Amino acid sequence: MSEPKLRTPTKRTCERCGRVERWDAAQTTWRVVEADGERQVGSPYCIHEWDINGTFAPFEDKNAHA
């Protein structure tokens, strides 16, 4: 039996202001996404509420597809 693999989010969106960020593995930080030439920064005054919640499963369940 193999060990479960840890998954981490690679994209997140603020549910309040719409800011969108992607994980930059090379810089080990979140970066604001650019769409159609515009940075998706949302509101600079927002206390971000990211869409990563209890439904995100951090461990892959290899038996789920069996």
VENPE-V661230 format. One record per helix or strand of 2 or more residues. SS is the DSSP state (helix for helix, strand for strand). FROM is the first residue (numbers start at 1). LEN is the number of residues. Records with the same first field share a line. If there is no record, write none. Layout:
SS->FROM-LEN / FROM-LEN
//
This chain:
strand->11-4 / 20-5 / 29-4 / 34-2 / 38-2
//
